[in-house]
Amino acid sequence: MTKYSIPHRPSRRSSLQSLAAAALALVLSLPVVLAQAQTLRLPGQQLRTPGLGALGSGAGSGAQRQADYIVAVVNSEPVTNNEVRARMVRTEQQMRQQGAQVPPRAELVRLLLERMIVERAQLQLARETGVQVTEATVDDAVANVARQNQMSPEELRRQLEAEGLPFSRFRDDLRNEILLNRVRDRELESRTKVGDQEVDQFIREQESGSNPQSAAVEVNLAQILVAVPENATTEQLAGLQARAQLVAERARAGTDFAALVKEFSNAPGSSPDGQMGLRSPERYPELFINATQNLQVGGVAGPLRSGAGFHVLKVIEKKRSGMPGDTVAETRARHILLRPTPLLSEAAALARLADFKKRIAAGQADFAALAREYSQDASAKDGGDLGWAGPGMFVPEFEESMNSLAPGQVGDPLVSRFGVHLIQVLERRSTKVSARDQREAVRSMLREKKLEEAYVAWAQEVRGRAYVEYRDPPQ
């Protein structure tokens, strides 16, 4: 299912929606899901269904139509070859538009098929448990996508069909995306509550230093992942390890880490410079913290071996987290977010926001009005206002750009892992951290940690309960 930019609040790290948007990243990094599924492999069996052509943007107008066939069955519901091919074409287009490294096609097809299986199982659960999406809700989502692409719904329909994507399929994808978000929200809400006792215990450990991972320090790490295929041969493994070792040596020699990320990293859903953001140690894999806890800022660790591959890490920042009585700088900013889609390339989004900036500077447009009309963030209804935020509240690339602006200044369009932003800083202030602020920050951090873990566990449970029968591999 292709993501069609239903607005949500992407800049806050604690967003449930951002987990949903990172579904492919989770599939890429969780091969254990495959191992736990009830799976019957029938490599010689196939069931062909003639007459179904390739669907989706880029797979329609110029592509050859071919007889379709089933490549997998999820609880009696088929996944067809043409569905996988259509998803592959759209994914390759989006990754190229965003400057991301496209995996080898065979690997991408395998990963996308697994993602589609996971989605099917979750959608089936949503329907079985009574989660519904009305036609009016889908109509509103269509109108949002059209408005964000500066089209009417009818113009959007014509554009999609001209590119080979039937409008009915587009609506179905939107409906499924909303269904997935709703079932995930519902299933995870009860798993991510944080009680007062948990907050008290964390603060006690933080103050006493009894738990090294609860030390009052936040860390920003950047990573390069040299991915290792699930069934890599000894020769492949040795080659990839040597590649990771070369990357680590170049990083230690002073080569720009962001350039190495762009050249070598296969990390899914990562920022362009590989940074994972200022966060407490609990929010990093223990492997990462153990390898970097004794390094100074600028230090490089690795390569480290994990189930995903070989990691090279760089310590970007270490910072004492807010304790009662500490003074912290807070910023109130607003932004307009455009997310690249098959209809809006990253370059087009950058150009559109650059035009917005010129119009605002000339007094021809109002920032808040543009945000309400065009922004694809939940803050759009508030004119893009993100409220007061302290350090670490936003992803690093967004926060770095925001911190470089003076109050009242509108920055140049910025590309983050969530899309393209136009940021304006409204005000700044210094404030002391109260005991209540500390408790709420700890509660939010613990809830986010639970949320990440709960999503992984829930996705594994749903996938593990699914009966999956593989047929012919996708072509």
N, C-alpha and C positions, 0 to 999 in steps of 0.2 A: 504494500500500500504506500503510495507516494504521499509525502507530507505537503499540504497545500497552504501552509502559513495561516492556520487559525490563530488569532492573536492570543498571546499569553505573556507572562512577565519573565523574560529570559535572563535578565541581568542579575536577579537574585539567585544565589546558588541553591537556596533551599526549595526551589520550585518543584512541585510534583510534575508539572508539565515538562520541565527540562529532562526529567528521567524518561518520560515517554518519548521525547524527541531523540533521545540517545539510545533507542532500542537496538539499532544496528551495532553501536559500540559495545553494548552488553553482549550481544550475540558473538561479536568478534573475540571478546575477552573471556567468554565462559564456555569453553568446550565441554565442561562437565555436564552441561545440560544435555548434550548429545548422548553422553554415556548413560544417563539415568532414564532415558525414554524407553517405553515399551515399543520396540521396533522389530518389524519383520522385513527383512531384505529379500526381495524377489528379483534379482538382477536380470533374469531371463524373461520375465513376464511383462507384458505391456497391454494397454487398452487404448486404442487410438480412437479419437473422436474427430472425424473429418469436418472441414468447413470452418474451423475457428482460426481466424488470422491473428497475426501479431498485433497487440494493442499498445497504446501509449505513445507519448510524445517521442518522435524520432523513430518509432517502430512501425508507423503506419504508411505515410504517403509514399516513401521511396523504398520501403522494404518489401521483399518477396513474401507473398502469403503462402503458407504451407499447412499441410495437414497437422492438426494438433494432436497431442496425446498426453496422457496422465503421467506425471513424474513422481507423485507422492499422493497418499491418501491419509487425511488426518481425521480420525474418528468417522470414517465413511465419507468425508467431504474431500473432493479431489483438488489437487494443485496441478495445473497444466503447464506444459512446456512453454506455450506462448505467454502465459502469465509471468513466468520467470524471465523469459527473454525481454518482455516489455519492461519489467522492473530493472533488469540489468542495463538496458539502454538509457532509461531515465537516470539511474544512479550514476552511470559513467558521465553523462552530460553534466549533472549537478557537481560531481567531484571535479571535473575539468574546469567548470565555471568558477569554482571556489579555489582553484589552484592546488587541490589535494592530489596526492599520489594515488593513481588508480591501480589496484592490485591486478595480478595476472587474471585473465578472464575466467579460467577454470576455477580459480580460488574464489573470485567474486561470485560466480554462479553458485558455488557450494554454500557460501555464506548467506547469499540472498535467499536461497531455497530454505535454509534453516530459519532465517528471519521470518519468512512467510509461514512456515509451519508453526512457529511460536505465535504469530499473530492470529492464525486460524484457530489455534487452541484457545487463545484468550477471547477472541470474538465469540466462539461457541459458548464459553463460560458466561460471557455477558448476556447472551440471548437466553441461556438456560436459567439464569438467575433473575431475569425480568428487567434487565437494563434496557432502556428504550431511548430512541432519538426520534423526535417528531419531524415531519416534513417541514414545519415552520422553522425548526432549528437548522435544518440543512439549508433552507432558503436563506436564512440569515448568514450562514457560513459562506454560501456562494456569493452573496452580496458583498461580504467583507473582502473576499478574494478579488472580486471584480473592482471594488473601490480602490484597493491597495495597488492594483495594476492600472489604475486610471482608465477603467472601462466600465461600460454598463454590463449587467448580466447577459444581455443578448450578444453584445460584442465579445464577451468572454466565451460564450457558447460557440460562436463562429470561429474564434481563434483556436480553441481546443480541437474542434472537429476538423479544421484545416490542417492541424498538425497530427491528425490520426487518432485522437483520443475522444471516443464517443462521450457526449455530455452526460449520458446516463451512468457511464462508468466513473466519470469525475464525481458525480453526486454520491455514488456508492462509496467511493474512496473517502470522501469527506465524512459521510455517515459512519463509516467504520473507524475513522480516526477519532471522532467524537466518542463513539462507543468504547474504544480502547482507553481513552483518557478517563472516562467515567468509571469503568470497572476497576481500573488501576487505583484511582482515587479512593473508591469505596473499599477495596480490599486492603489497601495499605494504611488507611486512616487509623484503624484500631490497633495496628501493629507498631505505630510510631509515637504513641503517647509517652511522655516523659514525666515521671512522678517527682514530687518534691524530694523524696529520699535519694533518688538518683542524682539530682542536682546537688544536694548537700554532700553526698559522698564524693562527687567529683571535685567540689570546691575544697573539701578537707584534704584530699590527695594532692590537689594543686598547691595548697598552702604548706603542706608538710613535706612535699617532695617524695612521698612514699611510692608513688607510681611515676617512673621516668617519663611515660607517655602522657602524663597529666601535667607536666611542667608548664609554667605560665609563659610559654614561648610558642609563637606561631611561625610556620616555615613556609616559604614559597620555593617549590622545586620545579625545575624544568626537566623534561625527559625526552630521550630519543628511544624509540622502541624498534628494534630489528626483529620483526615478527618471524616466528618459526611455524611452518605448517604443521598440522596435527600429526600427519604421518611422515614426517621428514626422515630421510635416510641419514645414515651416519655421515656420508659425504656432504649432504646438504647442511647438516647441523654444524659440521666443522667449518664450512664456508661461511655460514651466517655468524658463527662465533668470531671468526677472524675479521669479518666485516665490522662487527660491534667493537672489537678490540681496536681496530683502526680508528673508528669514530671516537672512542674514548681518548686515544692518544692525541688525536687532533684537537679535541676539546681541551685537554690538559695543556697543550702547547699554545693555547690562546686563540684558536680559530673561533670565529663568531658562532655562538651556539645556535642562534636562530637560523643561520645559514645551513648548519649541519642538520637541524631539524627538517628544513625544507628538502634537503638532498637525500636524507637517509630514513627519516622516521616513518613508521607504519602505524603509529598510535591512533586509534579511532577517536574521532570527536575532539581532537586536541586543538589548542590554539596555534596560530601560525608560528609562534616562538617556542612552543612546547611547554609553556608555563602552566602549572596546575593551580596556582593561586595561593595567597596567604591563608593558611589554615592550621588548625591545631593538629598535633601528631596523630590523634585518633582517626582523622579523616584521610590519612595516607595508609597504604599497605605497610604492615610491620617490616617487610623486607626493605622498603625505601627508608624508613626511619632508622632502622638498625645500621644501614650503610652510610647515612649522612649525619647522624646525631653528633659526631665528633668533628665534623668538617666546618671550616669557616665559610663565610659568604664567598662565593666564587669557586669553592672546591668542587671537584668532579669525582663521582663514584661510579664504579662499574668497569666492565659490563657485569650485570647481575642477571642470573637465570631465573625465570618464572615460567608458569604454564603458557604464557603468551609469547615469550621469546626472550631476547636479551635487552636489558635496559641500561642506558647510560644516563646518569642523573647529575644535575648541576644545582648547587645551592644558590638561589637568587637572592633570598632575603631571610633573615631571622629577626623576629620582633617579639618583645615581651607583650603578652596579651593584657587587655585592660583589667586592672584590679581596682577595687574601691579606693578612691582618692587620686588615681591617675588622671592626668589631663589628656584628652584626645581631641584631635581636629575632626570636625564633622562638616560635610558638604551637602548642600541642597542643590540638586541639579535636575534637569529635565532632558528628555531625549526623544528622538523620532527613530523608530526601528523599521527597517525594511529587510525582509528575509529573501535571499535569492530563491527562485523557483524556476521551473521550466519556462515560465512566461516572463521572468524578470532575472536577467543575469546579474552577477555581482557588479560588473562594469556599469550596467544600466542603473543599478541601485545607487552606485557611487555618483554617477552623473546627475541623477534626480536629486539626491540630497545636496550636491554642490549647487544646483540651481535653487533649491530651497534656501540655502545659506545666502546666496546673492540677493534673493527677493527679500529676505528678512533684513539684511544690511541696508537695502535701499528703501526700507519702509513700505514695501509693496505687499508684504505678507506678515502675519503674526505667527510666532513660533507655536503657541498653544493651539491656535486654530488648525495649523498644518498637522500637528501631532494628533489632534482629535480626528482629523479626516483620514490621515494616511498611516499613522504608526501601527505596527503589528504587535504592539506590546500591550499588556493589560493596563499600563499607565495612560493609554491613549485617552480614556474618558476623563482623566484629570489634566489634560493638556500636556501629557508626557512627564508630569511632575513625579519624581521618584522619592520625594520626602528627604528628611535628614538621614544621612548614612555615615557611619564611621569607617575607619580603615578595614579592608577585607570584606566589605559587604558586596562588592561587585567583582566580576572576573578581572584578572590583572590588566588585560589590554584596555578594557573600558576604564578602569580606575586610573591607570597611568595617564591616559589622555585627559580624563576629567581633572586630575590633579595639576595638569599643566596649564589650565585655563584660569583666567582672572574672573571674578564675579562680573556677570553681564556678558562675558565673551562667549561666542559661538565657535566651536572648533571645526576643523576640517572633517569631512566624513571619515569614519573609522570602521574598519572591518574587525569584527570579533567572531568568536566561534558561533554566535547566535545570529549573525547577519551584519547589516551595515547600519551604523548609528550616526546621527547628528546630535551633538551634545551641547547644551548650554548650562554653565554654572550660574546659579541664581544668588547664593549667599554662602558664606563660610562662618563657622564659629568654633570656639574652643569650649569644651565642657568637661566637667569632672565625672568620672565613672562612679555611679552610686552602687550600693549593694544590690539594689533592685535591677539596675542595668546589667550588672555582672551575672545575676541569676538568670535573667532573660537571655543573655548572650550564651550562657552555658546550656540553658534549656534548648535554645535554637540549634546549637552545635550538636548536642546529643540527639535531638530529633532528626537532624539531617543525616547523622551517622546511621541512626536506626533506619531512616528512609532508604538509604542506599542499600543497606544490608537486607531490608525487608523486600525491596523490589527484586533483588537477586534471588532470594529464597522463594518468593512467590512465583516468579517466572519459572524457576526450576520445578516447583511443585506442579504448576499447570502443564508444563511441557512433559514432565515425568509421568503424569496421569494420562496423557494423550496416547492413543494407539496409532502409531505412524507406520505406514507401509510404503517403502520406497519401491518405485517401478524403474523404468528406464531413466538414466541420468539425463538432465536437461542438455539440449544441444544449442 
